[in-house]
Amino acid sequence: MLKRVSLIALAATLAALAVVAAAVARPTSPSTSSTATAGISCKKGVSVGMLAPITGPAASIGGDQLHWAQYYFTQWNKVKGHVKIKLVQGDTQLDPSKASTVAQSFASNGSIVGVIGPAGSDEVQAAAPILSKAGLAFASGSATRVSLTNGSYKGFFFRDVPNDGVQGPTAANYMFNKLKVKSGDSIMVVDDQESYSTGLADIVGASLSAKGVKVDRESISQKATDFSSLIAKVPSSMKVVYLPFQLSSQAQLFAQQLKAQGKSAVAFGSDGTFDSSKFTVDGSYISFFAPDVTTIKADALIVKSFQKQYPGATSPFGAPNYVLAQMYATAITRSCGDGKLTRLEVRKNFGKVKLGTSLLGTPIRFTANGDLANAAFHIFKIVNGKYVTVQ
Amino acid sequence: MNWNLFVTELVSGITHGSVYALIALGYSMVYGILKLLNFAHGDIYMIGAFIGFGIITVFGGPANLDVNVVLMLALMFMCAMLGGGLVGVMIERFAYRRLRTAPRIAPLITALGVSFFLENGAQLVLGAQFQSYDSFSWKNNPIALNGFMLPAQARISYAQVIVVVGTVVLCVALTLFVQRTQTGKAMRATSFDREAAAMMGIDVDRVIVVTFFIGSALAGAAGVFNCIAYQQLWPYMGFQAGLFAFTAAVVGGIGSLPGSVLGGLLIGLAEAFATGYISSTFQQAIVFGILIAVMLVRPAGILGRATVQKV
């Protein structure tokens, strides 16, 4: 009886270990489905999917991203002889579960040969297994979490914006070099308890600590609206409070309360707080992964033409998607040499595209892991409610 | 000792606690009479906040207000309290009345359903985006920006003063109503024994409607109070505030009106001092840790009465 129980226990342990091992093991190269290898005729035109928050709370960002990609393909399709490219919209509402659902529909759509997006890092993580299994390249113009390019989706996932590993030191260096923060000074770093925010707060905190700055690490819920308890701890000598929040409205509220309590420290937000309609407290700073293309002289004609097609303001969230559309057009043209193309060909060619100049004002190429080579973050200052590039 | 920090945390705690207290009063009143945990109560707080926002929008929006601020605030409170009260009455009429004799789990689940209905309905009608009263930018009187200096160079804004004074006024008015009016006496009798009250000729249905109206009106006022001091509103804002206020009601002694106010203030102060002196990261764990300790010592709440069951 005892022997039988021992055997059952041993079998159960082995089964449990197998399950754990299967869960922990990460495939070095995701296997691809049959849709990935099917050839598509270039004559009929091909499709590129776009995963963006077209509706919902981040609709202003998603709309801008969509418009820039649409604008590029509209211009591209006007030229005779170009392979016609259709942009298929997929609304994620910045929700990872919705991103998974739309990614699944893109995976099953045989005419889609590559994907622009998803926009957010959490969405990328949710959609990545589905898109890579379908053999699709997917390139984001706004997902900045460092771990997205740790090799898990090498050859599948790309981004033309710098990651948070660049953002953290850029912000820390700016505080040190331009905002006169010195070794021995203290800075408050407040996260909003979400993974994006805590990760970035860790990076900035470490960069500042390495420079001898004392970091007062604090944390607030994304639902919090009263920061007076926290602001009371900001000493009069403190020069900066760093706010890597996801919600620009929360950064606005924090900066307003900081001023109301008579503190001289300035608020310094991350890319999540970039919204010129919601975060408007004068004297605040924001780091962002893309430049304001409306201030780049070489882009003036394109920006004018874009604004004619899509009247109204544009934000720096949009332009990186124009560049991704441009890179897809190049990759698709290269893949169509024999009149047919596969997702695999597009994916491989996409990773090799190099742009000597780009709308973002810098050359564009990817590193082996899909990150943007020589990436740099930009710093903006709010002056009279407007975002002015200061670095 | 850093007295500036101490006074600032005190002001913050009392302000926040006042909002919790007003919401907690509604929980306590309804529980006292119906023994119902009305989980939709936090969402009435949200509705009150949006009614106030609607008034601001009607008068040109935060940055372009073209009306006397005192008049506008009076209108905001009147509309939010009336609107909140009417929504509360409708909820009672359509969602709870038929379940008065049902097992207690049924109205509890219904209350959760009503809560989700109000949240999703608000999102559908008003959008998911965060909105702001932005009382820092009110053209003719930025009440969140201007204020008084307190001892130790601590500052209290006009908005915070309005919250605290307004709460005191509403609590006094409620106490007088419950203690000195015929309807208040009927409410106390119904709370004590609903069946006996009915047999004594009290219109219990009417008392319940009045209770829902008053409790919900207070929640509506709390929504406006919170947003003039802390600005932001969104369709799901009632969930967390409702949870904290419910906790305040339980800690103070659910069914006890002074207990609800005490519980609200206790939670507000615990939140503020935990952030200021211990850790903002573990604020909620600290607050609820304290509350667990209170409940272990006084299971019926600080001012609650333990019920004796005859066997």
Interface residues (C-beta under 8 A of the other chain):
Chain A: G56 P57 V190 R217 E218 S219 I220 S221 K223 T225 D226 S228 S229 L230 I231 A232 K233 L247 S249 Q250 Q252 L253 Q256 K259 A260 Q261 G262
Chain B: N4 L5 T8 E9 V11 S12 G13 T15 H16 A128 Q129 F130 S132 F136 A144 L145 G147 A154 R155 S157 N226 A229 Y230 Q231 Q232 M237 Q240 E271 A272 F273 T275 G276 S279 S280 T281 Q283 Q284
